[in-house]
Amino acid sequence: MILFFKIFDYICSVEYKSIIKMKAKEVIDDLRRRFPNEPEYLQAVEEVLMSIEDVYNEHPEFERYNLIERLCMPDRIFSFRVSWVDDKGRVQNNMGYRIQHNNAIGPYKGGIRFHSSVNQSILKFLAFEQTFKNSLTTLPMGGGKGGSDFSPKGKSDMEVMRFCQAFVAELWRHIGPDTDVPAGDIGVGGREVGYMYGMYKKMAREFTGTFTGKGLEFGGSLVRPEATGYGNVYFLLNMLATRGIDIKGKKVAISGSGNVATYTAKKLLSLGAKVITMSDSNGTIYVPEGLTEEQLDFIFELKNIYRGRIREFAEKYGCEYVEGGRPWGYPCDIAMPSATQNELDGDDARTLLANGCFAVSEGANMPSTPDAVHEFVNARILYAPGKAANAGGVSVSGLEMAQNSQKLSWTAEEVDAKLQRIMADIHTQCQKYGKEADGYTNYVKGANIAGFMKVAKAMMAQGIL
Ligand code: NDP
């Protein structure tokens, strides 16, 4: 009788092992039921789960510890009201958030976004993506993201300062150099990081590397402002090399005209490529012969000093400007979306492909819709998702943290060399996990699996938390 039960137990355990598989679709359906109003978050989760499902199921221990659900849901979310006084003496109220997604491989790390569209869904998608991106960088950083529905556009310097101070008056207790290290993102550049860091320093009474993207005078790293754009171009060069393509003379369509877009353009110009478009949330400029360095300097000043609109470039240089237009309808060899999420849809992708575009490297986070990604991968073009291609920014943030801890600063050449090596490493990881039977490198799959495996192994080793 005892023997019978032992055999029965054994059969059950074998059967149990063989059926405990993660079914990506079921997990996503469940998250959809629990978070019905978070489309961006669900979109990001779906993309990752669909590409890691097979690898995940090679490790039944992951499912026994319900690792996938723990990895999809943030460790914690802080949300708070931010009250501040505008120049007319009126009290303004915004919402502030910090999502601490996962710290299995290092302190939470990820930017702060100030934009009127910010909500919990957008920040949850960004924090989720950041976890995998940071894992790819080879540096010890977990994933987080934060922000507010405050828009710096049209605000005076003093208003921006007062808002940043009010934001950090609440946030400061949740962050720290070994806990959670914020940085910039849309609407948050050197000015905003400076104000936030100043307030943090005052509240915490410490001078540590709690923010990255700081000014050079107070602990910032050389090459941090350039890092996301330059890193994206380095990643692109690695991809082009796999097909023996030279960047020189290639026509590149860029969207956006902020930090990522302008430094992407700068590096491209230095390599002899032609930047034929740039944009902002109002419209797109088209320069068929390619921007000159002087014209790019003008855009940089226009956006960072005068905080003007891209339309003013067209007025000065007499080029084509389309109000409300996007760059993807112009013939180009390479597209580098560098503005915001879901800015390139399936129709845009089909137009790009019909016009001969053979490479897309994403500076922004999730700029291509799932339909667009499907088109690129199906067409077997070189397609790099943001979590791989734009990881240069957070990588140099990681190097800024390392310099702050050592109380040292490295030269621009040292930082740039490390950035190039990290982007090449990320490319290698994508190739390792993303090679398909026909020899095509699926960079989406490669980046997701490589990023996932490191975090998953760390979570398993640390137990159920
Ligand atoms: P900036 O605020 O410096 O620039 C954003 C640019 O995108 C601006 O030209 C802005 O136009 C445009 N833009 C913003 N929202 C929209 C919209 N809804 N539609 C059309 N255009 C829009 O931000 P960054 O350059 O820092 O960030 C750009 C992207 O890169 C984001 O997706 C960000 O998450 C990602 N990223 C940034 C990193 C960094 O280091 N900064 C690192 C990794 C990724 P306007 O001026 O009119 O608002």
Residues whose N, C-alpha, C, O or C-beta is under 5 A from the ligand:
A	BS01	NDP	G184 D185 I186 G187 V188 T228 G256 S257 G258 N259 V260 A261 S279 D280 S281 N282 S338 A339 T340 Q341 G363 A364 N365 N390 G393
